[in-house]
């Protein structure tokens, strides 16, 4: 039988506070179906911090 490969869904996170960091991002990572490609928060530093927590190396991900 031919193996079926699924592409990951590219997603952006709008709002990088406690719920996103404690619930949404861990669940998305656990299921393995998502690639988070952007972070957005009213506080730019919060979006950047979430990006750094999820990805240890600097990346081209959008953090507006």
mmCIF file as Biopython writes it, N, C-alpha, C and O atoms, coordinates in Angstrom:
data_model
#
loop_
_atom_site.group_PDB
_atom_site.id
_atom_site.type_symbol
_atom_site.label_atom_id
_atom_site.label_alt_id
_atom_site.label_comp_id
_atom_site.label_asym_id
_atom_site.label_entity_id
_atom_site.label_seq_id
_atom_site.pdbx_PDB_ins_code
_atom_site.Cartn_x
_atom_site.Cartn_y
_atom_site.Cartn_z
_atom_site.occupancy
_atom_site.B_iso_or_equiv
_atom_site.auth_seq_id
_atom_site.auth_asym_id
_atom_site.pdbx_PDB_model_num
ATOM 1   N N  . UNK A ? 1  ? 0.831  -1.189 0.000  1.0 0.0 1  A 1 
ATOM 2   C CA . UNK A ? 1  ? 0.000  0.000  0.000  1.0 0.0 1  A 1 
ATOM 3   C C  . UNK A ? 1  ? 0.874  1.251  0.000  1.0 0.0 1  A 1 
ATOM 4   O O  . UNK A ? 1  ? 1.981  1.269  0.537  1.0 0.0 1  A 1 
ATOM 5   N N  . UNK A ? 2  ? 0.346  2.262  -0.605 1.0 0.0 2  A 1 
ATOM 6   C CA . UNK A ? 2  ? 1.048  3.541  -0.671 1.0 0.0 2  A 1 
ATOM 7   C C  . UNK A ? 2  ? 0.837  4.315  0.628  1.0 0.0 2  A 1 
ATOM 8   O O  . UNK A ? 2  ? -0.280 4.410  1.138  1.0 0.0 2  A 1 
ATOM 9   N N  . UNK A ? 3  ? 1.937  4.870  1.154  1.0 0.0 3  A 1 
ATOM 10  C CA . UNK A ? 3  ? 1.841  5.640  2.386  1.0 0.0 3  A 1 
ATOM 11  C C  . UNK A ? 3  ? 1.267  7.028  2.096  1.0 0.0 3  A 1 
ATOM 12  O O  . UNK A ? 3  ? 1.678  7.700  1.150  1.0 0.0 3  A 1 
ATOM 13  N N  . UNK A ? 4  ? 0.322  7.435  2.918  1.0 0.0 4  A 1 
ATOM 14  C CA . UNK A ? 4  ? -0.292 8.751  2.762  1.0 0.0 4  A 1 
ATOM 15  C C  . UNK A ? 4  ? 0.416  9.730  3.691  1.0 0.0 4  A 1 
ATOM 16  O O  . UNK A ? 4  ? 0.537  9.486  4.892  1.0 0.0 4  A 1 
ATOM 17  N N  . UNK A ? 5  ? 0.878  10.829 3.128  1.0 0.0 5  A 1 
ATOM 18  C CA . UNK A ? 5  ? 1.511  11.864 3.947  1.0 0.0 5  A 1 
ATOM 19  C C  . UNK A ? 5  ? 0.619  13.094 3.947  1.0 0.0 5  A 1 
ATOM 20  O O  . UNK A ? 5  ? 0.093  13.506 2.912  1.0 0.0 5  A 1 
ATOM 21  N N  . UNK A ? 6  ? 0.464  13.664 5.123  1.0 0.0 6  A 1 
ATOM 22  C CA . UNK A ? 6  ? -0.369 14.854 5.248  1.0 0.0 6  A 1 
ATOM 23  C C  . UNK A ? 6  ? 0.523  16.075 5.418  1.0 0.0 6  A 1 
ATOM 24  O O  . UNK A ? 6  ? 1.515  16.042 6.146  1.0 0.0 6  A 1 
ATOM 25  N N  . UNK A ? 7  ? 0.157  17.142 4.739  1.0 0.0 7  A 1 
ATOM 26  C CA . UNK A ? 7  ? 0.854  18.407 4.935  1.0 0.0 7  A 1 
ATOM 27  C C  . UNK A ? 7  ? 0.354  19.045 6.220  1.0 0.0 7  A 1 
ATOM 28  O O  . UNK A ? 7  ? -0.816 18.917 6.582  1.0 0.0 7  A 1 
ATOM 29  N N  . UNK A ? 8  ? 1.257  19.734 6.902  1.0 0.0 8  A 1 
ATOM 30  C CA . UNK A ? 8  ? 0.850  20.441 8.118  1.0 0.0 8  A 1 
ATOM 31  C C  . UNK A ? 8  ? 0.088  21.708 7.737  1.0 0.0 8  A 1 
ATOM 32  O O  . UNK A ? 8  ? 0.381  22.355 6.731  1.0 0.0 8  A 1 
ATOM 33  N N  . UNK A ? 9  ? -0.877 22.035 8.553  1.0 0.0 9  A 1 
ATOM 34  C CA . UNK A ? 9  ? -1.636 23.262 8.387  1.0 0.0 9  A 1 
ATOM 35  C C  . UNK A ? 9  ? -0.816 24.402 8.959  1.0 0.0 9  A 1 
ATOM 36  O O  . UNK A ? 9  ? -0.418 24.363 10.123 1.0 0.0 9  A 1 
ATOM 37  N N  . UNK A ? 10 ? -0.562 25.416 8.147  1.0 0.0 10 A 1 
ATOM 38  C CA . UNK A ? 10 ? 0.193  26.582 8.613  1.0 0.0 10 A 1 
ATOM 39  C C  . UNK A ? 10 ? -0.775 27.503 9.343  1.0 0.0 10 A 1 
ATOM 40  O O  . UNK A ? 10 ? -1.821 27.872 8.809  1.0 0.0 10 A 1 
ATOM 41  N N  . UNK A ? 11 ? -0.418 27.869 10.560 1.0 0.0 11 A 1 
ATOM 42  C CA . UNK A ? 11 ? -1.318 28.651 11.397 1.0 0.0 11 A 1 
ATOM 43  C C  . UNK A ? 11 ? -0.601 29.847 12.001 1.0 0.0 11 A 1 
ATOM 44  O O  . UNK A ? 11 ? 0.614  29.836 12.200 1.0 0.0 11 A 1 
ATOM 45  N N  . UNK A ? 12 ? -1.385 30.874 12.286 1.0 0.0 12 A 1 
ATOM 46  C CA . UNK A ? 12 ? -0.892 32.041 12.999 1.0 0.0 12 A 1 
ATOM 47  C C  . UNK A ? 12 ? -1.633 32.158 14.317 1.0 0.0 12 A 1 
ATOM 48  O O  . UNK A ? 12 ? -2.808 31.801 14.409 1.0 0.0 12 A 1 
ATOM 49  N N  . UNK A ? 13 ? -0.954 32.654 15.329 1.0 0.0 13 A 1 
ATOM 50  C CA . UNK A ? 13 ? -1.554 32.829 16.650 1.0 0.0 13 A 1 
ATOM 51  C C  . UNK A ? 13 ? -1.858 34.306 16.844 1.0 0.0 13 A 1 
ATOM 52  O O  . UNK A ? 13 ? -0.963 35.146 16.752 1.0 0.0 13 A 1 
ATOM 53  N N  . UNK A ? 14 ? -3.117 34.623 17.112 1.0 0.0 14 A 1 
ATOM 54  C CA . UNK A ? 14 ? -3.541 35.996 17.391 1.0 0.0 14 A 1 
ATOM 55  C C  . UNK A ? 14 ? -3.856 36.066 18.879 1.0 0.0 14 A 1 
ATOM 56  O O  . UNK A ? 14 ? -4.827 35.479 19.357 1.0 0.0 14 A 1 
ATOM 57  N N  . UNK A ? 15 ? -3.019 36.793 19.591 1.0 0.0 15 A 1 
ATOM 58  C CA . UNK A ? 15 ? -3.135 36.872 21.041 1.0 0.0 15 A 1 
ATOM 59  C C  . UNK A ? 15 ? -2.183 35.867 21.672 1.0 0.0 15 A 1 
ATOM 60  O O  . UNK A ? 15 ? -2.446 34.665 21.649 1.0 0.0 15 A 1 
ATOM 61  N N  . UNK A ? 16 ? -1.090 36.346 22.230 1.0 0.0 16 A 1 
ATOM 62  C CA . UNK A ? 16 ? -0.033 35.471 22.740 1.0 0.0 16 A 1 
ATOM 63  C C  . UNK A ? 16 ? 0.051  35.491 24.259 1.0 0.0 16 A 1 
ATOM 64  O O  . UNK A ? 16 ? 1.143  35.455 24.826 1.0 0.0 16 A 1 
ATOM 65  N N  . UNK A ? 17 ? -1.094 35.548 24.910 1.0 0.0 17 A 1 
ATOM 66  C CA . UNK A ? 17 ? -1.125 35.574 26.370 1.0 0.0 17 A 1 
ATOM 67  C C  . UNK A ? 17 ? -1.146 34.184 26.974 1.0 0.0 17 A 1 
ATOM 68  O O  . UNK A ? 17 ? -0.720 33.209 26.355 1.0 0.0 17 A 1 
ATOM 69  N N  . UNK A ? 18 ? -1.647 34.115 28.185 1.0 0.0 18 A 1 
ATOM 70  C CA . UNK A ? 18 ? -1.614 32.895 28.963 1.0 0.0 18 A 1 
ATOM 71  C C  . UNK A ? 18 ? -2.340 31.720 28.346 1.0 0.0 18 A 1 
ATOM 72  O O  . UNK A ? 18 ? -1.831 30.599 28.381 1.0 0.0 18 A 1 
ATOM 73  N N  . UNK A ? 19 ? -3.517 31.945 27.782 1.0 0.0 19 A 1 
ATOM 74  C CA . UNK A ? 19 ? -4.287 30.831 27.211 1.0 0.0 19 A 1 
ATOM 75  C C  . UNK A ? 19 ? -3.583 30.263 25.984 1.0 0.0 19 A 1 
ATOM 76  O O  . UNK A ? 19 ? -3.518 29.047 25.809 1.0 0.0 19 A 1 
ATOM 77  N N  . UNK A ? 20 ? -3.063 31.132 25.147 1.0 0.0 20 A 1 
ATOM 78  C CA . UNK A ? 20 ? -2.337 30.653 23.958 1.0 0.0 20 A 1 
ATOM 79  C C  . UNK A ? 20 ? -1.125 29.829 24.366 1.0 0.0 20 A 1 
ATOM 80  O O  . UNK A ? 20 ? -0.874 28.760 23.809 1.0 0.0 20 A 1 
ATOM 81  N N  . UNK A ? 21 ? -0.375 30.330 25.341 1.0 0.0 21 A 1 
ATOM 82  C CA . UNK A ? 21 ? 0.845  29.643 25.757 1.0 0.0 21 A 1 
ATOM 83  C C  . UNK A ? 21 ? 0.577  28.398 26.593 1.0 0.0 21 A 1 
ATOM 84  O O  . UNK A ? 21 ? 1.329  27.427 26.508 1.0 0.0 21 A 1 
ATOM 85  N N  . UNK A ? 22 ? -0.478 28.410 27.395 1.0 0.0 22 A 1 
ATOM 86  C CA . UNK A ? 22 ? -0.741 27.277 28.282 1.0 0.0 22 A 1 
ATOM 87  C C  . UNK A ? 22 ? -1.626 26.207 27.651 1.0 0.0 22 A 1 
ATOM 88  O O  . UNK A ? 22 ? -1.540 25.037 28.024 1.0 0.0 22 A 1 
ATOM 89  N N  . UNK A ? 23 ? -2.464 26.590 26.710 1.0 0.0 23 A 1 
ATOM 90  C CA . UNK A ? 23 ? -3.442 25.640 26.165 1.0 0.0 23 A 1 
ATOM 91  C C  . UNK A ? 23 ? -3.290 25.408 24.654 1.0 0.0 23 A 1 
ATOM 92  O O  . UNK A ? 23 ? -3.047 24.284 24.215 1.0 0.0 23 A 1 
ATOM 93  N N  . UNK A ? 24 ? -3.435 26.472 23.872 1.0 0.0 24 A 1 
ATOM 94  C CA . UNK A ? 24 ? -3.500 26.315 22.417 1.0 0.0 24 A 1 
ATOM 95  C C  . UNK A ? 24 ? -2.197 25.805 21.815 1.0 0.0 24 A 1 
ATOM 96  O O  . UNK A ? 24 ? -2.200 24.818 21.079 1.0 0.0 24 A 1 
ATOM 97  N N  . UNK A ? 25 ? -1.086 26.464 22.119 1.0 0.0 25 A 1 
ATOM 98  C CA . UNK A ? 25 ? 0.180  26.048 21.516 1.0 0.0 25 A 1 
ATOM 99  C C  . UNK A ? 25 ? 0.601  24.640 21.925 1.0 0.0 25 A 1 
ATOM 100 O O  . UNK A ? 25 ? 1.022  23.870 21.061 1.0 0.0 25 A 1 
ATOM 101 N N  . UNK A ? 26 ? 0.507  24.265 23.212 1.0 0.0 26 A 1 
ATOM 102 C CA . UNK A ? 26 ? 0.853  22.878 23.555 1.0 0.0 26 A 1 
ATOM 103 C C  . UNK A ? 26 ? -0.037 21.847 22.843 1.0 0.0 26 A 1 
ATOM 104 O O  . UNK A ? 26 ? 0.446  20.796 22.422 1.0 0.0 26 A 1 
ATOM 105 N N  . UNK A ? 27 ? -1.328 22.147 22.711 1.0 0.0 27 A 1 
ATOM 106 C CA . UNK A ? 27 ? -2.232 21.217 22.030 1.0 0.0 27 A 1 
ATOM 107 C C  . UNK A ? 27 ? -1.894 21.102 20.550 1.0 0.0 27 A 1 
ATOM 108 O O  . UNK A ? 27 ? -1.934 20.011 19.981 1.0 0.0 27 A 1 
ATOM 109 N N  . UNK A ? 28 ? -1.561 22.227 19.930 1.0 0.0 28 A 1 
ATOM 110 C CA . UNK A ? 28 ? -1.197 22.212 18.508 1.0 0.0 28 A 1 
ATOM 111 C C  . UNK A ? 28 ? 0.095  21.435 18.291 1.0 0.0 28 A 1 
ATOM 112 O O  . UNK A ? 28 ? 0.226  20.699 17.313 1.0 0.0 28 A 1 
ATOM 113 N N  . UNK A ? 29 ? 1.041  21.597 19.197 1.0 0.0 29 A 1 
ATOM 114 C CA . UNK A ? 29 ? 2.309  20.887 19.079 1.0 0.0 29 A 1 
ATOM 115 C C  . UNK A ? 29 ? 2.112  19.388 19.304 1.0 0.0 29 A 1 
ATOM 116 O O  . UNK A ? 29 ? 2.697  18.565 18.599 1.0 0.0 29 A 1 
ATOM 117 N N  . UNK A ? 30 ? 1.292  19.044 20.279 1.0 0.0 30 A 1 
ATOM 118 C CA . UNK A ? 30 ? 1.064  17.639 20.622 1.0 0.0 30 A 1 
ATOM 119 C C  . UNK A ? 30 ? 0.426  16.862 19.475 1.0 0.0 30 A 1 
ATOM 120 O O  . UNK A ? 30 ? 0.812  15.725 19.205 1.0 0.0 30 A 1 
ATOM 121 N N  . UNK A ? 31 ? -0.542 17.464 18.804 1.0 0.0 31 A 1 
ATOM 122 C CA . UNK A ? 31 ? -1.229 16.735 17.731 1.0 0.0 31 A 1 
ATOM 123 C C  . UNK A ? 31 ? -0.376 16.634 16.466 1.0 0.0 31 A 1 
ATOM 124 O O  . UNK A ? 31 ? -0.593 15.743 15.644 1.0 0.0 31 A 1 
ATOM 125 N N  . UNK A ? 32 ? 0.586  17.533 16.305 1.0 0.0 32 A 1 
ATOM 126 C CA . UNK A ? 32 ? 1.509  17.440 15.183 1.0 0.0 32 A 1 
ATOM 127 C C  . UNK A ? 32 ? 0.951  17.816 13.824 1.0 0.0 32 A 1 
ATOM 128 O O  . UNK A ? 32 ? 1.592  17.553 12.806 1.0 0.0 32 A 1 
ATOM 129 N N  . UNK A ? 33 ? -0.221 18.421 13.781 1.0 0.0 33 A 1 
ATOM 130 C CA . UNK A ? 33 ? -0.841 18.764 12.499 1.0 0.0 33 A 1 
ATOM 131 C C  . UNK A ? 33 ? -0.597 20.205 12.067 1.0 0.0 33 A 1 
ATOM 132 O O  . UNK A ? 33 ? -0.993 20.601 10.971 1.0 0.0 33 A 1 
ATOM 133 N N  . UNK A ? 34 ? 0.055  20.996 12.929 1.0 0.0 34 A 1 
ATOM 134 C CA . UNK A ? 34 ? 0.195  22.425 12.665 1.0 0.0 34 A 1 
ATOM 135 C C  . UNK A ? 34 ? 1.648  22.866 12.620 1.0 0.0 34 A 1 
ATOM 136 O O  . UNK A ? 34 ? 2.507  22.325 13.316 1.0 0.0 34 A 1 
ATOM 137 N N  . UNK A ? 35 ? 1.895  23.857 11.787 1.0 0.0 35 A 1 
ATOM 138 C CA . UNK A ? 35 ? 3.158  24.580 11.774 1.0 0.0 35 A 1 
ATOM 139 C C  . UNK A ? 35 ? 2.802  26.034 12.069 1.0 0.0 35 A 1 
ATOM 140 O O  . UNK A ? 35 ? 2.162  26.692 11.249 1.0 0.0 35 A 1 
ATOM 141 N N  . UNK A ? 36 ? 3.205  26.533 13.215 1.0 0.0 36 A 1 
ATOM 142 C CA . UNK A ? 36 ? 2.895  27.917 13.575 1.0 0.0 36 A 1 
ATOM 143 C C  . UNK A ? 36 ? 3.903  28.812 12.860 1.0 0.0 36 A 1 
ATOM 144 O O  . UNK A ? 36 ? 5.113  28.682 13.051 1.0 0.0 36 A 1 
ATOM 145 N N  . UNK A ? 37 ? 3.387  29.717 12.038 1.0 0.0 37 A 1 
ATOM 146 C CA . UNK A ? 37 ? 4.262  30.533 11.206 1.0 0.0 37 A 1 
ATOM 147 C C  . UNK A ? 37 ? 4.211  32.018 11.540 1.0 0.0 37 A 1 
ATOM 148 O O  . UNK A ? 37 ? 4.997  32.796 11.000 1.0 0.0 37 A 1 
ATOM 149 N N  . UNK A ? 38 ? 3.296  32.427 12.423 1.0 0.0 38 A 1 
ATOM 150 C CA . UNK A ? 38 ? 3.190  33.849 12.764 1.0 0.0 38 A 1 
ATOM 151 C C  . UNK A ? 38 ? 2.561  34.011 14.139 1.0 0.0 38 A 1 
ATOM 152 O O  . UNK A ? 38 ? 1.740  33.203 14.574 1.0 0.0 38 A 1 
ATOM 153 N N  . UNK A ? 39 ? 2.975  35.084 14.810 1.0 0.0 39 A 1 
ATOM 154 C CA . UNK A ? 39 ? 2.424  35.444 16.118 1.0 0.0 39 A 1 
ATOM 155 C C  . UNK A ? 39 ? 2.020  36.907 16.074 1.0 0.0 39 A 1 
ATOM 156 O O  . UNK A ? 39 ? 2.732  37.735 15.504 1.0 0.0 39 A 1 
ATOM 157 N N  . UNK A ? 40 ? 0.884  37.229 16.671 1.0 0.0 40 A 1 
ATOM 158 C CA . UNK A ? 40 ? 0.403  38.603 16.705 1.0 0.0 40 A 1 
ATOM 159 C C  . UNK A ? 40 ? -0.164 38.882 18.091 1.0 0.0 40 A 1 
ATOM 160 O O  . UNK A ? 40 ? -0.911 38.072 18.641 1.0 0.0 40 A 1 
ATOM 161 N N  . UNK A ? 41 ? 0.196  40.037 18.652 1.0 0.0 41 A 1 
ATOM 162 C CA . UNK A ? 41 ? -0.335 40.444 19.945 1.0 0.0 41 A 1 
ATOM 163 C C  . UNK A ? 41 ? -0.327 41.958 19.986 1.0 0.0 41 A 1 
ATOM 164 O O  . UNK A ? 41 ? 0.493  42.596 19.325 1.0 0.0 41 A 1 
ATOM 165 N N  . UNK A ? 42 ? -1.236 42.539 20.758 1.0 0.0 42 A 1 
ATOM 166 C CA . UNK A ? 42 ? -1.285 43.989 20.902 1.0 0.0 42 A 1 
ATOM 167 C C  . UNK A ? 42 ? 0.005  44.519 21.543 1.0 0.0 42 A 1 
ATOM 168 O O  . UNK A ? 42 ? 0.379  45.677 21.357 1.0 0.0 42 A 1 
ATOM 169 N N  . UNK A ? 43 ? 0.672  43.647 22.299 1.0 0.0 43 A 1 
ATOM 170 C CA . UNK A ? 43 ? 1.981  43.975 22.889 1.0 0.0 43 A 1 
ATOM 171 C C  . UNK A ? 43 ? 3.041  43.241 22.062 1.0 0.0 43 A 1 
ATOM 172 O O  . UNK A ? 43 ? 3.194  42.028 22.205 1.0 0.0 43 A 1 
ATOM 173 N N  . UNK A ? 44 ? 3.771  43.949 21.204 1.0 0.0 44 A 1 
ATOM 174 C CA . UNK A ? 44 ? 4.733  43.287 20.300 1.0 0.0 44 A 1 
ATOM 175 C C  . UNK A ? 44 ? 5.744  42.395 21.027 1.0 0.0 44 A 1 
ATOM 176 O O  . UNK A ? 44 ? 6.128  41.342 20.518 1.0 0.0 44 A 1 
ATOM 177 N N  . UNK A ? 45 ? 6.167  42.818 22.207 1.0 0.0 45 A 1 
ATOM 178 C CA . UNK A ? 45 ? 7.136  42.026 22.959 1.0 0.0 45 A 1 
ATOM 179 C C  . UNK A ? 45 ? 6.563  40.660 23.356 1.0 0.0 45 A 1 
ATOM 180 O O  . UNK A ? 45 ? 7.299  39.676 23.439 1.0 0.0 45 A 1 
ATOM 181 N N  . UNK A ? 46 ? 5.266  40.603 23.598 1.0 0.0 46 A 1 
ATOM 182 C CA . UNK A ? 46 ? 4.618  39.337 23.956 1.0 0.0 46 A 1 
ATOM 183 C C  . UNK A ? 46 ? 4.659  38.367 22.777 1.0 0.0 46 A 1 
ATOM 184 O O  . UNK A ? 46 ? 4.912  37.176 22.956 1.0 0.0 46 A 1 
ATOM 185 N N  . UNK A ? 47 ? 4.412  38.875 21.583 1.0 0.0 47 A 1 
ATOM 186 C CA . UNK A ? 47 ? 4.486  38.025 20.390 1.0 0.0 47 A 1 
ATOM 187 C C  . UNK A ? 47 ? 5.909  37.515 20.190 1.0 0.0 47 A 1 
ATOM 188 O O  . UNK A ? 47 ? 6.108  36.343 19.870 1.0 0.0 47 A 1 
ATOM 189 N N  . UNK A ? 48 ? 6.895  38.381 20.377 1.0 0.0 48 A 1 
ATOM 190 C CA . UNK A ? 48 ? 8.293  37.983 20.219 1.0 0.0 48 A 1 
ATOM 191 C C  . UNK A ? 48 ? 8.683  36.953 21.277 1.0 0.0 48 A 1 
ATOM 192 O O  . UNK A ? 48 ? 9.388  35.990 20.974 1.0 0.0 48 A 1 
ATOM 193 N N  . UNK A ? 49 ? 8.233  37.146 22.506 1.0 0.0 49 A 1 
ATOM 194 C CA . UNK A ? 49 ? 8.540  36.205 23.587 1.0 0.0 49 A 1 
ATOM 195 C C  . UNK A ? 49 ? 7.942  34.831 23.308 1.0 0.0 49 A 1 
ATOM 196 O O  . UNK A ? 49 ? 8.596  33.813 23.530 1.0 0.0 49 A 1 
ATOM 197 N N  . UNK A ? 50 ? 6.717  34.797 22.828 1.0 0.0 50 A 1 
ATOM 198 C CA . UNK A ? 50 ? 6.078  33.519 22.497 1.0 0.0 50 A 1 
ATOM 199 C C  . UNK A ? 50 ? 6.843  32.824 21.385 1.0 0.0 50 A 1 
ATOM 200 O O  . UNK A ? 50 ? 7.035  31.609 21.428 1.0 0.0 50 A 1 
ATOM 201 N N  . UNK A ? 51 ? 7.279  33.578 20.397 1.0 0.0 51 A 1 
ATOM 202 C CA . UNK A ? 51 ? 8.079  33.024 19.309 1.0 0.0 51 A 1 
ATOM 203 C C  . UNK A ? 51 ? 9.361  32.404 19.860 1.0 0.0 51 A 1 
ATOM 204 O O  . UNK A ? 51 ? 9.740  31.305 19.455 1.0 0.0 51 A 1 
ATOM 205 N N  . UNK A ? 52 ? 10.026 33.093 20.773 1.0 0.0 52 A 1 
ATOM 206 C CA . UNK A ? 52 ? 11.281 32.597 21.336 1.0 0.0 52 A 1 
ATOM 207 C C  . UNK A ? 52 ? 11.055 31.368 22.221 1.0 0.0 52 A 1 
ATOM 208 O O  . UNK A ? 52 ? 11.896 30.470 22.250 1.0 0.0 52 A 1 
ATOM 209 N N  . UNK A ? 53 ? 9.934  31.318 22.940 1.0 0.0 53 A 1 
ATOM 210 C CA . UNK A ? 53 ? 9.642  30.155 23.778 1.0 0.0 53 A 1 
ATOM 211 C C  . UNK A ? 53 ? 9.400  28.914 22.932 1.0 0.0 53 A 1 
ATOM 212 O O  . UNK A ? 53 ? 9.809  27.810 23.293 1.0 0.0 53 A 1 
ATOM 213 N N  . UNK A ? 54 ? 8.738  29.105 21.817 1.0 0.0 54 A 1 
ATOM 214 C CA . UNK A ? 54 ? 8.398  27.969 20.962 1.0 0.0 54 A 1 
ATOM 215 C C  . UNK A ? 54 ? 9.577  27.541 20.092 1.0 0.0 54 A 1 
ATOM 216 O O  . UNK A ? 54 ? 9.762  26.352 19.832 1.0 0.0 54 A 1 
ATOM 217 N N  . UNK A ? 55 ? 10.364 28.503 19.648 1.0 0.0 55 A 1 
ATOM 218 C CA . UNK A ? 55 ? 11.486 28.238 18.752 1.0 0.0 55 A 1 
ATOM 219 C C  . UNK A ? 55 ? 12.737 28.834 19.367 1.0 0.0 55 A 1 
ATOM 220 O O  . UNK A ? 55 ? 12.824 30.050 19.535 1.0 0.0 55 A 1 
ATOM 221 N N  . UNK A ? 56 ? 13.709 27.996 19.706 1.0 0.0 56 A 1 
ATOM 222 C CA . UNK A ? 56 ? 14.888 28.460 20.428 1.0 0.0 56 A 1 
ATOM 223 C C  . UNK A ? 56 ? 15.863 29.245 19.566 1.0 0.0 56 A 1 
ATOM 224 O O  . UNK A ? 56 ? 16.678 29.994 20.104 1.0 0.0 56 A 1 
ATOM 225 N N  . UNK A ? 57 ? 15.808 29.104 18.264 1.0 0.0 57 A 1 
ATOM 226 C CA . UNK A ? 57 ? 16.723 29.861 17.416 1.0 0.0 57 A 1 
ATOM 227 C C  . UNK A ? 57 ? 15.972 30.980 16.712 1.0 0.0 57 A 1 
ATOM 228 O O  . UNK A ? 57 ? 14.771 30.862 16.467 1.0 0.0 57 A 1 
ATOM 229 N N  . UNK A ? 58 ? 16.663 32.058 16.387 1.0 0.0 58 A 1 
ATOM 230 C CA . UNK A ? 58 ? 15.991 33.152 15.657 1.0 0.0 58 A 1 
ATOM 231 C C  . UNK A ? 58 ? 15.431 32.615 14.343 1.0 0.0 58 A 1 
ATOM 232 O O  . UNK A ? 58 ? 16.047 31.775 13.686 1.0 0.0 58 A 1 
ATOM 233 N N  . UNK A ? 59 ? 14.281 33.103 13.980 1.0 0.0 59 A 1 
ATOM 234 C CA . UNK A ? 59 ? 13.631 32.605 12.780 1.0 0.0 59 A 1 
ATOM 235 C C  . UNK A ? 59 ? 12.976 33.740 12.028 1.0 0.0 59 A 1 
ATOM 236 O O  . UNK A ? 59 ? 12.802 34.826 12.581 1.0 0.0 59 A 1 
ATOM 237 N N  . UNK A ? 60 ? 12.606 33.511 10.766 1.0 0.0 60 A 1 
ATOM 238 C CA . UNK A ? 60 ? 11.938 34.555 9.987  1.0 0.0 60 A 1 
ATOM 239 C C  . UNK A ? 60 ? 10.449 34.661 10.263 1.0 0.0 60 A 1 
ATOM 240 O O  . UNK A ? 60 ? 9.741  35.356 9.535  1.0 0.0 60 A 1 
ATOM 241 N N  . UNK A ? 61 ? 9.951  33.983 11.305 1.0 0.0 61 A 1 
ATOM 242 C CA . UNK A ? 61 ? 8.516  34.030 11.584 1.0 0.0 61 A 1 
ATOM 243 C C  . UNK A ? 61 ? 8.064  35.461 11.864 1.0 0.0 61 A 1 
ATOM 244 O O  . UNK A ? 61 ? 8.777  36.252 12.483 1.0 0.0 61 A 1 
ATOM 245 N N  . UNK A ? 62 ? 6.902  35.755 11.407 1.0 0.0 62 A 1 
ATOM 246 C CA . UNK A ? 62 ? 6.331  37.084 11.588 1.0 0.0 62 A 1 
ATOM 247 C C  . UNK A ? 62 ? 5.846  37.240 13.028 1.0 0.0 62 A 1 
ATOM 248 O O  . UNK A ? 62 ? 5.110  36.390 13.530 1.0 0.0 62 A 1 
ATOM 249 N N  . UNK A ? 63 ? 6.250  38.317 13.691 1.0 0.0 63 A 1 
ATOM 250 C CA . UNK A ? 63 ? 5.831  38.550 15.083 1.0 0.0 63 A 1 
ATOM 251 C C  . UNK A ? 63 ? 5.298  39.967 15.227 1.0 0.0 63 A 1 
ATOM 252 O O  . UNK A ? 63 ? 5.885  40.788 15.932 1.0 0.0 63 A 1 
ATOM 253 N N  . UNK A ? 64 ? 4.204  40.250 14.567 1.0 0.0 64 A 1 
ATOM 254 C CA . UNK A ? 64 ? 3.625  41.598 14.638 1.0 0.0 64 A 1 
ATOM 255 C C  . UNK A ? 64 ? 2.663  41.716 15.784 1.0 0.0 64 A 1 
ATOM 256 O O  . UNK A ? 64 ? 2.082  42.780 15.996 1.0 0.0 64 A 1 
#
